[in-house]
Structures are given as structure tokens and as C-alpha cells.
Amino acid sequence: MSLVPSHSPAHHWTTVVRPRRRWRTGAWRSGIRADLEALIRLVDEGPHPTYLVGGLGLAVRHDGFYRNHADIDLAVFVADLAEFTAYLDDRGYRLGRALFGMPWFPSHRLDVVRPVSVDEAVADPDNLALRVYRRGGRLSHLTRRTDFMDLLLMTGESGHVTMHCYGTAVPMTDFLPAAPVPGSRQLLLPNLSYKQHLPSGWRRQRRDLARLGLTSQA
């Protein structure tokens, strides 16, 4: 059985194998910190502020990490996407869309991705599957969180920030002001109140919010 949808030409896709990071073994906290430092360097040298959202964006707000975060979730405004992806392209990254994903043995995950253009991404901003990932061959084994990151698109207008993947318009005053991640200039943490406007369908998302005394939409 092919893992690639029939509408996607084979020469346009890459199969990525990466760690799942579901266990707190070894020096897992130092691994998160090392990847966060690498992300700060990447974003601080870039052309625009970038927002750290998702579970890791909550975890950095308090000392230490209570779970081993598998992913990095970034958010950028649609108006900044072209310059952002051009900068990443110069540093060996692609903008892509995940076509398929599944656990691959207990310790790893497999994702099939294909590159997309900025115009293609902007034409479908609500798509949850947008990624930025290290360029490689048809099969890539990526080991760091910064090698394969989720990307969310946003639009700011009429006093709201629309977080497209959720289809939710967050009041601007609940998204801004943003504060920089410690040690960074351009990697920003949104106002924590924005989380209360978003759904949290996974148990670990609800646990992350509870540790900060927050709830969200069901």
C-alpha cells in the first residue's frame, strides 16, 4: 500500500522519520533546552518576529518542563510569510504540507510531506498540516525538534488576530502584548489569554493549561 496520496507526484514528497519523544528518559530536559536555544538563534537572525505557541510555548513560561515535548509550534502572520520562508530557504529549510503521518515503532514517527509555495499556503491558510522542515532526500531521518516544525498562519485585522488553523478570531488584547522568550529578541510568547479562546482536544493540552491555571474551549 502506498503511503502517498495518488494526487501527489512521487518526486515531490519526502518521507521523514523522527523521534516521538513520549518518554522522560535520559537527559530529556537538556534536549528540550538545546533545541529551544537553536530555535532562538534561528528566529533572532530572521526578518520578522515569530510566535512560539503550542505546548512548548506554555512550558517556557514556568521553570522546568514536566513533559517531553515532541514538537515545536510556530505562528507567523500571513503578511510576513514570504520573507520568513525565503529566510528559512537560505538556511536549508522547506515550506511543506504533511500528507500522512503515523507512529513508526514505539520510539519514532513517520511523516510524508511535500513542498508547497507561499501562494499555495496562503490560498489555504486554515490547513492544519503546514510544516517547515530541513531539506533532505526522499527519506530523511531528522533528530532535532527544529528540523521539523508545525507552522500556523495568522491574520490581524479589525481588532482581532485570526488563528487560521483553528478558524478562531482572538481579540487583539488577548493575543498582545507579546513577550520575548528569555534570551531572545524575536521569538515571542503571545499574551497567555489567547489560549482560552482555542479548543484543547487532547488530554495533554488540557494538562498543560491546568498547570498554568487556565481552561480553554472544549
KELOKE-304976 format. One record per atom (N, C-alpha, C): x, y, z. Coordinates in steps of 0.05 Angstrom, whole numbers, plus 5000, padded with zeros to 4 digits. Each point is the difference from the previous one (the first is absolute). Layout:
N
XYZ
...
***
This chain:
218
501749765000
498350245000
501850255000
499450184983
501650254998
499250195023
502050135012
499550205021
499550274988
500250034974
499850274988
497350014984
498450215005
497550034986
500550004970
498149894985
500449974971
500250264985
499050225012
500150264986
502750145004
501849885016
502650135005
502249854986
501350134979
502149864986
502349925018
501049764996
502049885018
502550175003
500850144979
502550155001
499650265016
497650065009
499550245016
499949965030
500249755009
499749955028
502549895013
500050035027
502249905016
498849855023
501249775007
499249855024
501950075022
498950105022
501650095023
499649805023
502149915011
500049835025
501250175022
498650025022
500950175022
499249885027
501450075022
499349895026
497250095009
498649835014
497350075011
500350155026
502049945016
500550145026
497649995018
499149765005
497849975019
500949925028
502649965003
500949905026
502050205012
500150005027
501850185014
502449835009
501749944981
502449835006
502550154992
502249935013
502550134994
499950305006
501650154985
500150295005
497950144983
497549945004
497950104982
499550305004
500350105024
499750295005
502250164986
502449905001
502250154987
499749984970
498849794989
499449994972
498050214991
497950055016
498150214994
501450275001
501650055020
501450265003
501950044976
501449794991
501850044978
498550074974
497749874996
498550064976
498750285002
499250085024
499050275003
502150214995
502449955008
502250184995
500650024970
499849774986
500450004971
497850164986
497649975010
497750154988
500350305004
500950085024
500550285005
502050114981
502249864995
502150104982
498850024971
498449814992
498850004974
498150244996
498350045020
498050214997
501250285004
501950035018
501250265005
501650114976
500949824983
501550094976
498150044977
497449955003
498050034979
498950274997
498250044980
499150274993
497650095017
498649825013
497550085014
499849865027
498550125019
499349855024
498449754993
500449795015
498649744997
499049925027
497649895001
498649945025
500349705006
500749955025
500249725010
497449945014
498549814988
497449935011
500149705007
497649885005
500049715006
501049955028
500549745006
500849925026
502650115009
501950014982
502650115008
499850305006
498250144986
499650285005
498850055028
498649805011
499150025028
502249925019
501549794994
501949895018
502350205007
500850174981
502250185005
499250235018
497450025007
499150225018
500549945029
500749755006
500649945028
502649835001
501249985022
502549875003
499749704995
501849894984
500149724995
497949904980
500149754994
498149874982
498949755014
497449974999
498949765013
499449784981
500050054973
499849784981
501950054977
500649794985
501950014978
498550084975
500250254993
498550114977
501349904974
498249894983
501049884975
500350204978
498450215001
499850194977
500550285008
500850164980
500150295003
497850114982
498350175011
497850134985
500650304998
500350094975
500550284995
497650134986
499750265003
497950154987
501150254988
499250074976
500950244987
497650134986
500150264996
497950144985
500349954970
497849974987
500049944971
501650214985
499950255009
501450214986
503049975001
501049845020
502949965003
500949744988
498249834990
500749734993
502149994978
499850174979
501849984978
502950055009
500450215015
502850065010
500949795020
498249905016
500749805020
501049754986
498549904980
500849764986
502450044983
500450234988
502450064985
502549985018
499850115024
502149995019
500649715008
497949845005
500449725008
501249844976
499250074976
501049854977
503150044998
500950245006
502950055000
501549835021
498549915020
501249855022
499349704999
499249924976
499649714996
497349895007
498050175002
497349915007
498250014975
497849855002
497950014980
497350065015
498350144985
497250025009
498549774987
498549855016
498649774990
497449945013
498749804990
497449915012
500249705005
499149935024
500049715007
497749864986
500649794986
497949844986
499149765016
501749905018
499549765014
501949985024
499049895022
501749965023
499149775017
501949875014
499249775016
502449935019
499449885023
502249895016
501649794984
502650005004
501849814986
501749875021
499149775010
501149875023
499550185025
500349905024
499350165023
501650265002
502450014990
501850225005
500150214978
498849954977
500250184977
497350054987
500050224984
497650074985
500850034971
498249944982
500550034971
498050204989
501050204985
498350204987
500850014970
498050024983
500450044972
499350294994
501850164989
499650284995
500750074971
498850214990
500750104974
500450305001
501850114985
500450295001
497650154988
499550245011
497950174989
501150284997
498850154982
500850284996
498650185020
501050245003
498750195018
497250054990
499650034974
497350054989
498149785007
501049754998
498449775007
499250005029
501950065017
499450015029
498050225007
500350234988
498350225006
497149954989
499949854978
497349944989
498449825017
501449855018
498649815018
501150045029
499650235012
501350065026
498949845023
497649884997
498849855022
501149715001
501749924981
501049735000
501849965024
499449785015
501549945024
502849884995
500549934975
502349834994
502550154990
500150265004
502350154990
502449955017
502349954988
502549945014
502350164988
502150045016
502650084990
502049785009
501649914981
501749765005
502650024985
502049875011
502649994988
499949864973
501350124980
500149874974
501749755002
499249794985
501549754999
499249854976
500649745000
499349834978
497249905002
499449794985
497349885000
499449895027
502149915015
499649905027
501950165018
498950135020
501650175019
499549905028
502349965014
499849945029
500850265015
498050135012
500450255013
500049965030
501950115014
500449935029
499350235019
500050254990
499550225018
497250114996
498850125020
497450124998
500050224979
502250144998
500250224981
500349914971
500249744995
500249904973
497249974987
497949995016
497349954990
498150145018
498850234992
498450165017
497350064988
497950015017
497450074991
499950314996
498550094980
499750284995
497150084997
499250195016
497350105000
500050284988
498050064983
499750264988
497950175014
500650265001
498250195014
499650254983
497750135005
499450254987
499150195022
501050255000
499150195020
498350224987
497650045008
498350204989
497550055019
499050244998
497550075015
500149935029
502350045012
500249965029
500249715008
500549824981
500249715006
502449884986
501049785011
502049834987
498549744993
499849954974
498849754991
502149794998
499749795016
501949775000
498749794981
500950004975
498649874979
499649705004
501949865011
499749725002
497749925019
499450185019
497749965018
497450134990
500250174980
497750154991
498950185022
501850115016
499250155024
501250284999
498350205005
500950285002
500450065029
502450055008
500750065028
500150315003
498750125020
500350295004
503050075001
500750224987
502850094999
501150035028
498350105019
500950055027
500549745015
499049774990
500649755013
502349854986
501050114978
502349894987
502550175005
499750265000
502250185005
499450165026
502150105014
502850004991
501349735003
502049964983
501649755001
502650065015
501149805012
502550035015
502149814987
502550094998
502049824988
500649765018
500649774988
501049775015
502650095013
500549935025
502550085012
502449934983
501750204996
502449964984
499750064970
497550084993
499550064971
499050284996
500250104976
498950264992
497549964983
499949804984
497849984980
498249755003
500849825017
498249775006
498250085023
497450034993
498150135019
498049815010
499150055025
497849865013
497650185000
497849914987
497650165001
498950045028
498450205004
498550035025
498649745006
500349905024
499149745007
496949974998
498650225000
497149994999
499049894973
501650004979
499149904974
499249715002
501349855018
499549715001
497149945008
498750185015
497349955009
497950014978
500950094977
498250024977
500249754981
501949835006
500649784981
499149735012
499349814983
499349745009
502449855010
499649815018
502249835009
498949715001
500249874977
498849744997
501649775012
502650055005
501749785011
500450045029
500249775014
500350015029
502550155008
502249964986
502550135008
499750314997
498450094980
499550294998
498650115024
498049855010
498550095023
501850005025
501849805002
501849995022
501950244999
501050074976
501850234997
498650255011
497550044992
498550245008
499550005030
499349765011
499449995028
502450085017
502449934991
502450075016
500450305002
498850154981
500150295001
497450125010
498249845010
497550095011
498050104979
500249884976
498350084978
498149784991
497950074986
498349824986
499750104971
498849844983
499550084973
497349904991
499350074975
497549894989
500249704998
497949865003
500049714997
500649924971
***
